Amino acid sequence: MKVSVSILKEYDRLINAVNKVNQSKADFLHIDVMDGKFVDNQKFPLEVVKDIKKISKKPLDVHLMIENHELIKKYADIIPDYLTFHVEVINDSSLIKYVKSIGVKVGLAINPETDIKCLMPYVGDVDLVLFMSVTPGYGGQIFKEEVIDKIKEFKKVAPSDLIISVDGGVNDKNVSLCKYAGCNMVVAGSYVTNNDDYDKSIRDLR
């Protein structure tokens, strides 16, 4: 199980959080970008993400909760390892093609209430699918177990090399459900960053 550590809850002390992730055994540093439109919150403007990339020793896993396609392209131009945007904001594969054309791996995120049928036109074109197990916009929420059934259903039709990730309220109590459903990556924020020993929490999730 790969573990991507979200530093959303550490926004007021970002340098410290990035350094702690750098020193940990996390596979990725997860950045939750919010535009104040697709979700109510606003976090991680473009310049902040550029600065994080300069000091991060971990691959960047950038999750865009934003509507504007031109702004999505600007984040792609930073060249993170993975750039994930929401299936709810696209109508065709043009944005996926652009991001892949500049050498960035593409993820598609899906909200808890969105039907997985929305993913089907793009499933062969992306590298990762991110299932939101909370309503996006804020950290520290409770994991919605009903998402597990959606993941299991999607796993039946997913390409074997597709990364299936889950984000929101993931901890040592529910991570086994994620594994059972077919996830091979989890995004964890509070469960890791609330512990002084990041590696202990990461080991619990693996």
GROMACS elastic network, one bead per residue, 0.5 to 0.9 nm:
[ bonds ]
;  ai    aj funct       b0    kb
    1   179     6  0.77871   500
    1   183     6  0.77791   500
    1   185     6  0.52606   500
    1   186     6  0.72683   500
    1   205     6  0.75231   500
    2    26     6  0.77734   500
    2    27     6  0.60064   500
    2    28     6  0.81646   500
    2   165     6  0.88480   500
    2   184     6  0.62320   500
    2   186     6  0.64003   500
    2   187     6  0.86208   500
    2   205     6  0.86798   500
    2   206     6  0.69452   500
    3    25     6  0.86733   500
    3    26     6  0.56509   500
    3    27     6  0.54657   500
    3    28     6  0.66490   500
    3    29     6  0.88551   500
    3   184     6  0.88556   500
    3   185     6  0.57628   500
    3   186     6  0.52272   500
    3   187     6  0.60009   500
    3   188     6  0.71194   500
    3   202     6  0.67739   500
    3   205     6  0.73616   500
    3   206     6  0.72744   500
    4    26     6  0.61242   500
    4    27     6  0.57332   500
    4    29     6  0.55606   500
    4    30     6  0.55949   500
    4    60     6  0.89270   500
    4    61     6  0.73361   500
    4   185     6  0.73694   500
    4   186     6  0.62083   500
    4   188     6  0.63295   500
    4   189     6  0.84755   500
    5    21     6  0.72304   500
    5    26     6  0.65165   500
    5    27     6  0.79638   500
    5    28     6  0.63098   500
    5    29     6  0.51832   500
    5    30     6  0.53082   500
    5    31     6  0.84041   500
    5   186     6  0.85074   500
    5   187     6  0.58070   500
    5   188     6  0.51336   500
    5   189     6  0.56571   500
    5   190     6  0.89572   500
    5   192     6  0.71200   500
    5   193     6  0.80935   500
    5   202     6  0.85989   500
    6     9     6  0.77803   500
    6    10     6  0.86205   500
    6    28     6  0.87604   500
    6    29     6  0.63220   500
    6    31     6  0.59262   500
    6    32     6  0.72355   500
    6   187     6  0.64930   500
    6   188     6  0.57453   500
    6   190     6  0.78676   500
    6   192     6  0.84315   500
    6   193     6  0.81627   500
    7    10     6  0.51216   500
    7    11     6  0.65635   500
    7    14     6  0.73235   500
    7    17     6  0.64540   500
    7    18     6  0.75605   500
    7    21     6  0.87502   500
    7    29     6  0.76994   500
    7    30     6  0.67402   500
    7    31     6  0.65514   500
    7    32     6  0.79345   500
    7   188     6  0.88149   500
    7   189     6  0.60492   500
    7   190     6  0.81835   500
    7   193     6  0.72978   500
    8    11     6  0.54218   500
    8    14     6  0.87254   500
    8    30     6  0.84463   500
    8    31     6  0.69369   500
    8    32     6  0.63316   500
    8    33     6  0.89396   500
    8    43     6  0.81071   500
    8    44     6  0.87528   500
    8   138     6  0.80807   500
    8   139     6  0.65093   500
    8   189     6  0.69115   500
    8   190     6  0.84631   500
    9    12     6  0.79837   500
    9   138     6  0.84319   500
    9   139     6  0.60545   500
    9   140     6  0.76485   500
    9   189     6  0.69483   500
    9   190     6  0.66136   500
    9   193     6  0.77364   500
    9   194     6  0.88642   500
   10    13     6  0.54606   500
   10    14     6  0.58766   500
   10    16     6  0.84247   500
   10    17     6  0.62723   500
   10   189     6  0.88594   500
   10   190     6  0.88057   500
   10   193     6  0.75034   500
   11    14     6  0.52235   500
   11    15     6  0.89922   500
   11    17     6  0.82812   500
   11    43     6  0.81000   500
   11    44     6  0.84038   500
   12    15     6  0.89724   500
   13    16     6  0.56483   500
   13    17     6  0.63780   500
   13    18     6  0.88790   500
   14    18     6  0.60412   500
   14    19     6  0.84583   500
   14    52     6  0.83438   500
   15    18     6  0.52170   500
   15    19     6  0.61363   500
   15    20     6  0.86100   500
   15    52     6  0.79335   500
   15    55     6  0.83456   500
   16    19     6  0.51839   500
   16    20     6  0.62252   500
   16    21     6  0.87529   500
   17    20     6  0.50955   500
   17    21     6  0.62492   500
   17    22     6  0.85287   500
   17   193     6  0.77987   500
   18    21     6  0.51290   500
   18    22     6  0.60484   500
   18    23     6  0.86981   500
   18    29     6  0.77595   500
   18    52     6  0.74564   500
   18    55     6  0.75533   500
   18    56     6  0.63190   500
   18    57     6  0.86107   500
   18    58     6  0.89780   500
   19    23     6  0.63052   500
   19    24     6  0.87077   500
   19    55     6  0.79630   500
   19    56     6  0.74296   500
   19    57     6  0.85166   500
   20    23     6  0.51671   500
   20    24     6  0.62827   500
   20   193     6  0.88591   500
   20   198     6  0.74798   500
   21    25     6  0.76160   500
   21    26     6  0.65154   500
   21    28     6  0.84556   500
   21    29     6  0.69359   500
   21    56     6  0.82790   500
   21    57     6  0.84175   500
   21    58     6  0.76556   500
   21   193     6  0.89639   500
   21   198     6  0.74889   500
   22    25     6  0.79354   500
   22    26     6  0.78552   500
   22    29     6  0.83571   500
   22    55     6  0.87526   500
   22    56     6  0.63898   500
   22    57     6  0.54029   500
   22    58     6  0.61173   500
   23    26     6  0.85229   500
   23    57     6  0.85595   500
   23   198     6  0.88912   500
   23   199     6  0.89205   500
   24    27     6  0.87754   500
   24   197     6  0.87043   500
   24   198     6  0.63224   500
   24   199     6  0.56398   500
   24   202     6  0.84461   500
   25   198     6  0.82320   500
   25   199     6  0.60962   500
   25   202     6  0.72904   500
   25   203     6  0.85542   500
   26    29     6  0.73252   500
   26    58     6  0.76886   500
   26   198     6  0.84605   500
   26   199     6  0.76278   500
   26   202     6  0.67842   500
   27    58     6  0.68094   500
   27    59     6  0.72647   500
   28    58     6  0.54203   500
   28    59     6  0.50546   500
   28    60     6  0.58245   500
   28    61     6  0.60574   500
   28   187     6  0.89484   500
   29    56     6  0.77608   500
   29    57     6  0.87610   500
   29    58     6  0.58639   500
   29    59     6  0.62175   500
   29    60     6  0.51069   500
   29    61     6  0.57854   500
   29    62     6  0.80932   500
   30    59     6  0.87315   500
   30    60     6  0.62138   500
   30    62     6  0.57129   500
   30    63     6  0.71640   500
   30   187     6  0.72454   500
   30   188     6  0.85750   500
   30   189     6  0.85948   500
   31    44     6  0.75167   500
   31    49     6  0.78777   500
   31    60     6  0.74216   500
   31    61     6  0.63038   500
   31    63     6  0.59499   500
   31    64     6  0.82723   500
   32    43     6  0.71909   500
   32    44     6  0.69401   500
   32    61     6  0.88564   500
   32    62     6  0.63734   500
   32    63     6  0.50221   500
   32    64     6  0.62940   500
   32    65     6  0.72026   500
   32   137     6  0.85366   500
   33    42     6  0.74092   500
   33    43     6  0.54981   500
   33    44     6  0.50554   500
   33    45     6  0.69911   500
   33    46     6  0.86309   500
   33    49     6  0.86824   500
   33    62     6  0.72840   500
   33    63     6  0.60063   500
   33    65     6  0.57219   500
   33    66     6  0.72906   500
   34    37     6  0.78955   500
   34    38     6  0.74269   500
   34    39     6  0.64755   500
   34    40     6  0.79234   500
   34    41     6  0.60473   500
   34    43     6  0.50659   500
   34    44     6  0.68349   500
   34    45     6  0.80005   500
   34    63     6  0.86510   500
   34    64     6  0.64358   500
   34    66     6  0.57939   500
   34   137     6  0.70826   500
   35    38     6  0.64302   500
   35    39     6  0.67076   500
   35    40     6  0.76312   500
   35    41     6  0.68798   500
   35    42     6  0.50827   500
   35    43     6  0.70566   500
   35    44     6  0.87272   500
   35    45     6  0.82227   500
   35    64     6  0.83866   500
   35    65     6  0.65562   500
   35    66     6  0.50826   500
   35    67     6  0.75687   500
   35    68     6  0.87576   500
   36    39     6  0.52847   500
   36    43     6  0.82611   500
   36    65     6  0.87355   500
   36    66     6  0.78387   500
   36   137     6  0.88151   500
   37    40     6  0.58972   500
   37    41     6  0.79489   500
   37    42     6  0.84451   500
   37    65     6  0.85715   500
   37    66     6  0.68679   500
   37    67     6  0.70928   500
   38    41     6  0.87478   500
   38    65     6  0.60207   500
   38    66     6  0.52928   500
   38    67     6  0.58036   500
   38    89     6  0.86082   500
   38   137     6  0.86421   500
   39    42     6  0.78031   500
   39    65     6  0.66562   500
   39    66     6  0.75249   500
   39   136     6  0.67795   500
   39   137     6  0.53398   500
   39   138     6  0.88892   500
   40   137     6  0.64718   500
   40   138     6  0.88756   500
   41   137     6  0.56928   500
   41   138     6  0.72042   500
   42    45     6  0.80531   500
   42   137     6  0.83219   500
   44    47     6  0.79396   500
   44    48     6  0.57319   500
   44    49     6  0.61477   500
   45    48     6  0.54947   500
   45    49     6  0.65669   500
   45    50     6  0.89283   500
   46    49     6  0.52867   500
   46    50     6  0.63252   500
   46    51     6  0.88094   500
   46    71     6  0.87783   500
   46    74     6  0.77711   500
   46    75     6  0.65848   500
   46    78     6  0.87201   500
   47    50     6  0.50247   500
   47    51     6  0.62957   500
   47    52     6  0.86971   500
   48    51     6  0.50958   500
   48    52     6  0.62270   500
   48    53     6  0.87095   500
   49    53     6  0.62041   500
   49    54     6  0.87846   500
   49    62     6  0.88310   500
   49    75     6  0.82613   500
   49    78     6  0.82485   500
   50    53     6  0.52150   500
   50    54     6  0.66352   500
   50    75     6  0.87614   500
   50    78     6  0.66421   500
   51    54     6  0.52341   500
   51    55     6  0.69034   500
   51    56     6  0.88176   500
   52    55     6  0.54340   500
   52    56     6  0.58810   500
   53    56     6  0.52135   500
   53    57     6  0.82042   500
   53    58     6  0.88533   500
   53    59     6  0.86908   500
   53    60     6  0.72862   500
   53    78     6  0.82793   500
   53    80     6  0.78621   500
   54    57     6  0.84842   500
   56    59     6  0.74954   500
   56    60     6  0.77820   500
   57    60     6  0.88487   500
   59    80     6  0.72289   500
   59    81     6  0.57527   500
   59    82     6  0.81223   500
   60    79     6  0.88689   500
   60    80     6  0.51961   500
   60    81     6  0.53174   500
   60    82     6  0.64445   500
   60    83     6  0.83537   500
   61    80     6  0.66819   500
   61    81     6  0.61615   500
   61    83     6  0.62814   500
   61    84     6  0.76470   500
   62    75     6  0.85203   500
   62    80     6  0.68332   500
   62    81     6  0.80438   500
   62    82     6  0.60888   500
   62    84     6  0.60613   500
   62    85     6  0.85475   500
   63    82     6  0.82993   500
   63    83     6  0.61809   500
   63    85     6  0.60439   500
   63    86     6  0.85253   500
   63   107     6  0.82977   500
   63   108     6  0.89761   500
   63   109     6  0.79799   500
   63   130     6  0.89900   500
   64    67     6  0.85908   500
   64    72     6  0.72750   500
   64    75     6  0.85019   500
   64    83     6  0.74132   500
   64    84     6  0.59180   500
   64    86     6  0.72194   500
   64   109     6  0.87460   500
   65    84     6  0.86903   500
   65    85     6  0.64606   500
   65    86     6  0.67472   500
   65   109     6  0.88907   500
   65   136     6  0.77284   500
   65   137     6  0.77989   500
   66    69     6  0.81614   500
   66    71     6  0.80175   500
   66    72     6  0.73559   500
   66    85     6  0.74605   500
   66    86     6  0.79100   500
   66    89     6  0.80047   500
   67    71     6  0.81812   500
   67    72     6  0.79508   500
   67    85     6  0.88141   500
   67    86     6  0.84270   500
   67    88     6  0.88205   500
   67    89     6  0.58233   500
   67    90     6  0.86733   500
   68    71     6  0.53438   500
   68    72     6  0.63539   500
   68    73     6  0.89019   500
   68    89     6  0.83178   500
   69    73     6  0.63265   500
   69    74     6  0.87849   500
   69    89     6  0.83871   500
   69    90     6  0.84921   500
   69    95     6  0.73683   500
   70    73     6  0.50860   500
   70    74     6  0.64798   500
   70    75     6  0.89682   500
   71    75     6  0.65178   500
   71    76     6  0.86633   500
   72    75     6  0.52651   500
   72    76     6  0.62953   500
   72    77     6  0.87788   500
   72    83     6  0.88465   500
   72    85     6  0.77670   500
   72    95     6  0.84956   500
   72    99     6  0.89525   500
   73    77     6  0.61930   500
   73    78     6  0.89846   500
   73    95     6  0.79205   500
   73    98     6  0.78234   500
   73    99     6  0.70677   500
   74    77     6  0.50464   500
   74    78     6  0.69596   500
   75    78     6  0.54348   500
   75    79     6  0.74961   500
   75    80     6  0.80656   500
   75    83     6  0.79731   500
   76    79     6  0.54317   500
   76    80     6  0.68165   500
   76    82     6  0.88613   500
   76    83     6  0.65889   500
   76    98     6  0.88319   500
   76    99     6  0.60823   500
   76   102     6  0.80169   500
   76   104     6  0.70363   500
   77    80     6  0.80994   500
   77    99     6  0.82425   500
   77   102     6  0.76780   500
   77   104     6  0.87272   500
   79    82     6  0.82063   500
   79    83     6  0.83275   500
   79   102     6  0.78088   500
   79   103     6  0.74733   500
   79   104     6  0.60069   500
   80    83     6  0.63727   500
   80   104     6  0.65529   500
   80   105     6  0.82171   500
   81   103     6  0.86518   500
   81   104     6  0.58918   500
   81   105     6  0.61499   500
   81   106     6  0.87225   500
   82   104     6  0.60939   500
   82   106     6  0.57581   500
   82   107     6  0.66619   500
   82   127     6  0.84612   500
   82   128     6  0.83445   500
   83    99     6  0.79335   500
   83   104     6  0.68172   500
   83   105     6  0.62684   500
   83   106     6  0.51991   500
   83   107     6  0.58490   500
   83   108     6  0.84599   500
   84   105     6  0.84229   500
   84   106     6  0.57490   500
   84   108     6  0.52428   500
   84   109     6  0.63096   500
   84   128     6  0.78926   500
   84   129     6  0.81353   500
   84   130     6  0.77541   500
   85    88     6  0.86693   500
   85    89     6  0.78521   500
   85    90     6  0.88257   500
   85   106     6  0.80857   500
   85   107     6  0.64573   500
   85   108     6  0.53156   500
   85   109     6  0.57551   500
   85   110     6  0.87259   500
   86    89     6  0.56553   500
   86    90     6  0.73227   500
   86   107     6  0.83733   500
   86   108     6  0.54385   500
   86   110     6  0.58918   500
   86   111     6  0.79273   500
   86   130     6  0.88329   500
   87    90     6  0.56367   500
   87    91     6  0.81826   500
   87   108     6  0.57680   500
   87   109     6  0.59605   500
   87   110     6  0.58953   500
   87   111     6  0.85124   500
   87   114     6  0.89660   500
   87   118     6  0.69324   500
   87   119     6  0.67770   500
   88    91     6  0.81834   500
   88   109     6  0.82997   500
   88   110     6  0.71070   500
   88   111     6  0.80146   500
   88   114     6  0.79504   500
   88   118     6  0.80170   500
   90    93     6  0.75486   500
   90    94     6  0.86439   500
   90    95     6  0.76869   500
   91    94     6  0.86130   500
   92    95     6  0.75652   500
   92    96     6  0.84303   500
   92   121     6  0.83233   500
   92   122     6  0.83337   500
   93    96     6  0.52037   500
   93    97     6  0.62142   500
   93    98     6  0.87664   500
   93   121     6  0.83274   500
   93   122     6  0.68484   500
   93   125     6  0.81383   500
   94    97     6  0.51113   500
   94    98     6  0.62728   500
   94    99     6  0.88321   500
   95    98     6  0.50889   500
   95    99     6  0.63214   500
   95   100     6  0.86434   500
   96    99     6  0.53769   500
   96   100     6  0.62330   500
   96   101     6  0.85386   500
   96   106     6  0.65827   500
   96   107     6  0.86268   500
   96   108     6  0.89446   500
   96   122     6  0.85739   500
   96   125     6  0.74412   500
   96   126     6  0.73520   500
   97   100     6  0.52238   500
   97   101     6  0.59714   500
   97   102     6  0.89428   500
   97   106     6  0.89562   500
   97   125     6  0.81616   500
   98   101     6  0.50708   500
   98   102     6  0.68156   500
   99   102     6  0.56640   500
   99   103     6  0.69630   500
   99   104     6  0.57280   500
   99   105     6  0.73078   500
   99   106     6  0.67735   500
  100   103     6  0.51877   500
  100   104     6  0.51458   500
  100   105     6  0.59778   500
  100   106     6  0.65839   500
  100   126     6  0.86775   500
  101   104     6  0.74163   500
  105   126     6  0.74192   500
  105   127     6  0.60419   500
  105   128     6  0.80380   500
  106   125     6  0.82760   500
  106   126     6  0.52761   500
  106   127     6  0.54405   500
  106   128     6  0.64463   500
  106   129     6  0.86818   500
  107   126     6  0.58502   500
  107   127     6  0.57629   500
  107   129     6  0.53455   500
  107   130     6  0.68047   500
  107   163     6  0.87268   500
  108   119     6  0.79015   500
  108   122     6  0.86267   500
  108   123     6  0.88613   500
  108   126     6  0.71145   500
  108   127     6  0.83927   500
  108   128     6  0.64126   500
  108   130     6  0.60093   500
  108   131     6  0.85792   500
  109   128     6  0.84628   500
  109   129     6  0.57658   500
  109   131     6  0.58465   500
  109   132     6  0.68974   500
  110   113     6  0.82862   500
  110   114     6  0.63847   500
  110   115     6  0.83739   500
  110   116     6  0.77433   500
  110   118     6  0.86209   500
  110   119     6  0.80396   500
  110   129     6  0.77072   500
  110   130     6  0.63192   500
  110   131     6  0.52943   500
  110   132     6  0.59591   500
  111   114     6  0.54118   500
  111   115     6  0.86121   500
  111   130     6  0.88406   500
  111   131     6  0.66371   500
  111   132     6  0.51254   500
  111   133     6  0.75492   500
  111   134     6  0.77521   500
  111   135     6  0.67677   500
  111   136     6  0.73248   500
  112   115     6  0.82815   500
  112   131     6  0.72255   500
  112   132     6  0.56746   500
  112   133     6  0.59658   500
  112   134     6  0.66527   500
  112   135     6  0.67289   500
  112   136     6  0.89430   500
  112   144     6  0.79793   500
  112   146     6  0.82744   500
  112   147     6  0.62540   500
  112   150     6  0.87235   500
  113   135     6  0.86939   500
  113   147     6  0.87373   500
  114   117     6  0.84532   500
  114   118     6  0.75453   500
  115   118     6  0.60458   500
  115   119     6  0.81500   500
  115   150     6  0.83556   500
  116   119     6  0.54371   500
  116   120     6  0.71420   500
  116   150     6  0.70963   500
  116   151     6  0.87105   500
  116   153     6  0.84713   500
  116   154     6  0.69194   500
  117   120     6  0.53573   500
  117   121     6  0.81208   500
  117   154     6  0.89705   500
  118   121     6  0.70504   500
  118   122     6  0.83699   500
  119   122     6  0.57097   500
  119   123     6  0.59952   500
  119   129     6  0.86054   500
  120   123     6  0.52707   500
  120   124     6  0.82180   500
  120   157     6  0.88147   500
  121   124     6  0.77557   500
  121   125     6  0.85701   500
  122   125     6  0.52896   500
  122   126     6  0.65986   500
  123   126     6  0.59465   500
  123   127     6  0.84397   500
  123   128     6  0.88231   500
  123   129     6  0.82957   500
  123   157     6  0.88218   500
  123   158     6  0.69264   500
  123   159     6  0.76340   500
  123   162     6  0.84900   500
  124   127     6  0.82645   500
  124   158     6  0.82527   500
  124   159     6  0.71032   500
  124   162     6  0.86527   500
  126   129     6  0.75449   500
  126   162     6  0.76368   500
  127   161     6  0.78887   500
  127   162     6  0.54683   500
  127   163     6  0.63058   500
  127   164     6  0.89169   500
  128   162     6  0.55782   500
  128   164     6  0.58578   500
  128   165     6  0.71889   500
  129   162     6  0.74499   500
  129   163     6  0.63407   500
  129   164     6  0.51284   500
  129   165     6  0.61012   500
  129   166     6  0.83193   500
  130   163     6  0.83629   500
  130   164     6  0.62011   500
  130   166     6  0.54178   500
  130   167     6  0.68874   500
  130   186     6  0.88981   500
  131   147     6  0.75683   500
  131   150     6  0.86402   500
  131   151     6  0.73967   500
  131   164     6  0.76617   500
  131   165     6  0.61429   500
  131   167     6  0.62620   500
  131   168     6  0.87536   500
  132   135     6  0.69695   500
  132   136     6  0.70207   500
  132   144     6  0.88282   500
  132   147     6  0.78088   500
  132   165     6  0.86735   500
  132   166     6  0.58877   500
  132   167     6  0.50401   500
  132   168     6  0.61226   500
  133   136     6  0.84760   500
  133   142     6  0.82359   500
  133   143     6  0.54848   500
  133   144     6  0.51781   500
  133   145     6  0.73794   500
  133   146     6  0.82865   500
  133   147     6  0.59356   500
  133   148     6  0.84109   500
  133   166     6  0.65416   500
  133   167     6  0.57182   500
  133   169     6  0.70328   500
  133   170     6  0.82241   500
  134   137     6  0.87850   500
  134   138     6  0.87806   500
  134   139     6  0.89438   500
  134   141     6  0.64042   500
  134   142     6  0.67467   500
  134   143     6  0.58982   500
  134   144     6  0.60319   500
  134   147     6  0.89227   500
  134   167     6  0.74026   500
  134   168     6  0.50615   500
  134   169     6  0.69623   500
  135   138     6  0.78721   500
  135   141     6  0.81818   500
  135   144     6  0.89885   500
  135   168     6  0.81363   500
  136   139     6  0.81985   500
  136   168     6  0.80324   500
  138   141     6  0.71402   500
  139   168     6  0.74275   500
  139   169     6  0.79678   500
  139   189     6  0.72124   500
  139   190     6  0.71698   500
  140   168     6  0.76828   500
  140   169     6  0.63552   500
  140   189     6  0.76071   500
  140   190     6  0.59223   500
  140   191     6  0.84939   500
  141   168     6  0.66357   500
  141   169     6  0.54632   500
  142   168     6  0.72498   500
  142   170     6  0.82533   500
  143   146     6  0.89578   500
  143   147     6  0.86833   500
  143   167     6  0.86752   500
  143   168     6  0.58905   500
  143   170     6  0.63470   500
  143   171     6  0.86877   500
  143   174     6  0.79800   500
  144   147     6  0.60255   500
  144   148     6  0.81459   500
  144   168     6  0.82632   500
  144   169     6  0.79834   500
  145   148     6  0.56261   500
  145   149     6  0.80011   500
  145   174     6  0.83705   500
  145   177     6  0.84161   500
  146   149     6  0.58890   500
  146   150     6  0.73233   500
  147   150     6  0.51596   500
  147   151     6  0.63807   500
  147   152     6  0.88067   500
  148   151     6  0.51191   500
  148   152     6  0.62738   500
  148   153     6  0.86810   500
  148   177     6  0.70253   500
  148   178     6  0.67098   500
  148   180     6  0.87537   500
  148   181     6  0.60472   500
  149   152     6  0.51231   500
  149   153     6  0.62146   500
  149   154     6  0.86251   500
  149   181     6  0.73745   500
  150   153     6  0.51309   500
  150   154     6  0.61345   500
  150   155     6  0.85448   500
  150   181     6  0.86442   500
  151   154     6  0.50621   500
  151   155     6  0.59865   500
  151   156     6  0.88611   500
  151   164     6  0.82080   500
  151   166     6  0.87845   500
  151   178     6  0.82549   500
  151   181     6  0.58624   500
  151   182     6  0.69335   500
  151   183     6  0.77076   500
  152   155     6  0.51177   500
  152   156     6  0.67886   500
  152   180     6  0.82337   500
  152   182     6  0.63887   500
  152   183     6  0.88821   500
  153   156     6  0.56581   500
  153   157     6  0.76251   500
  153   181     6  0.85094   500
  154   157     6  0.56626   500
  154   158     6  0.61185   500
  154   182     6  0.89543   500
  155   158     6  0.50449   500
  155   159     6  0.82219   500
  155   160     6  0.87830   500
  155   164     6  0.80862   500
  155   181     6  0.75335   500
  155   182     6  0.61482   500
  155   183     6  0.84025   500
  156   159     6  0.87549   500
  157   160     6  0.89019   500
  158   161     6  0.82998   500
  158   162     6  0.66789   500
  158   164     6  0.87019   500
  159   162     6  0.54488   500
  159   163     6  0.89429   500
  160   163     6  0.84057   500
  163   183     6  0.74405   500
  163   184     6  0.62835   500
  163   185     6  0.69286   500
  164   182     6  0.71236   500
  164   184     6  0.57584   500
  164   185     6  0.62525   500
  164   186     6  0.83949   500
  165   178     6  0.85925   500
  165   182     6  0.88930   500
  165   183     6  0.54912   500
  165   184     6  0.63072   500
  165   186     6  0.51776   500
  165   187     6  0.70733   500
  166   170     6  0.78552   500
  166   178     6  0.73931   500
  166   183     6  0.70118   500
  166   184     6  0.88719   500
  166   185     6  0.68399   500
  166   186     6  0.50664   500
  166   187     6  0.60866   500
  166   188     6  0.88305   500
  167   170     6  0.66883   500
  167   186     6  0.62051   500
  167   188     6  0.67090   500
  167   189     6  0.87313   500
  168   186     6  0.88712   500
  168   187     6  0.70788   500
  168   188     6  0.69894   500
  168   189     6  0.78815   500
  169   174     6  0.86345   500
  169   187     6  0.88176   500
  169   188     6  0.71958   500
  169   189     6  0.78355   500
  169   190     6  0.77924   500
  169   191     6  0.77749   500
  170   173     6  0.80206   500
  170   174     6  0.63205   500
  170   175     6  0.62169   500
  170   178     6  0.86741   500
  170   186     6  0.72847   500
  170   187     6  0.70934   500
  170   188     6  0.56909   500
  170   189     6  0.79809   500
  170   190     6  0.86498   500
  170   191     6  0.71421   500
  170   205     6  0.84922   500
  171   174     6  0.57146   500
  171   175     6  0.58533   500
  171   188     6  0.72579   500
  171   190     6  0.87193   500
  171   191     6  0.57802   500
  171   192     6  0.84674   500
  171   201     6  0.83887   500
  171   204     6  0.82016   500
  171   205     6  0.68238   500
  172   175     6  0.54802   500
  172   176     6  0.76303   500
  172   191     6  0.82558   500
  172   201     6  0.79073   500
  172   204     6  0.57884   500
  172   205     6  0.56591   500
  173   176     6  0.71385   500
  173   177     6  0.84653   500
  174   177     6  0.53489   500
  174   178     6  0.67872   500
  175   178     6  0.50216   500
  175   179     6  0.63624   500
  175   180     6  0.86491   500
  175   186     6  0.79843   500
  175   204     6  0.87743   500
  175   205     6  0.61975   500
  175   206     6  0.82980   500
  176   179     6  0.50471   500
  176   180     6  0.60889   500
  176   181     6  0.85600   500
  176   205     6  0.83604   500
  177   180     6  0.50459   500
  177   181     6  0.61313   500
  177   182     6  0.87661   500
  177   183     6  0.89254   500
  178   181     6  0.51502   500
  178   182     6  0.64834   500
  178   183     6  0.54537   500
  178   184     6  0.82131   500
  178   185     6  0.87179   500
  178   186     6  0.79773   500
  179   182     6  0.52737   500
  179   183     6  0.50777   500
  179   184     6  0.66709   500
  179   185     6  0.85148   500
  180   183     6  0.74022   500
  183   186     6  0.72621   500
  185   206     6  0.89601   500
  186   205     6  0.80533   500
  186   206     6  0.89605   500
  188   191     6  0.61337   500
  188   192     6  0.63268   500
  188   193     6  0.84651   500
  188   202     6  0.85984   500
  188   205     6  0.87234   500
  189   192     6  0.56313   500
  189   193     6  0.59848   500
  189   194     6  0.81732   500
  190   193     6  0.50482   500
  190   194     6  0.53224   500
  190   195     6  0.81813   500
  191   194     6  0.58609   500
  191   195     6  0.70267   500
  191   198     6  0.88720   500
  191   201     6  0.68295   500
  191   202     6  0.88235   500
  192   195     6  0.56138   500
  192   196     6  0.82185   500
  192   197     6  0.79186   500
  192   198     6  0.53603   500
  192   199     6  0.80171   500
  192   200     6  0.82929   500
  192   201     6  0.53014   500
  192   202     6  0.66988   500
  193   196     6  0.70297   500
  193   197     6  0.83304   500
  193   198     6  0.64507   500
  193   201     6  0.86201   500
  194   197     6  0.87449   500
  194   198     6  0.83464   500
  195   198     6  0.59556   500
  195   200     6  0.82615   500
  195   201     6  0.71656   500
  196   199     6  0.89116   500
  196   200     6  0.89895   500
  197   200     6  0.56116   500
  197   201     6  0.69979   500
  197   202     6  0.89913   500
  198   201     6  0.54271   500
  198   202     6  0.62323   500
  198   203     6  0.87341   500
  199   203     6  0.60115   500
  199   204     6  0.85260   500
  200   203     6  0.51680   500
  200   204     6  0.63274   500
  200   205     6  0.88839   500
  201   204     6  0.50643   500
  201   205     6  0.64884   500
  201   206     6  0.89799   500
  202   205     6  0.51915   500
  202   206     6  0.64664   500
  203   206     6  0.52511   500
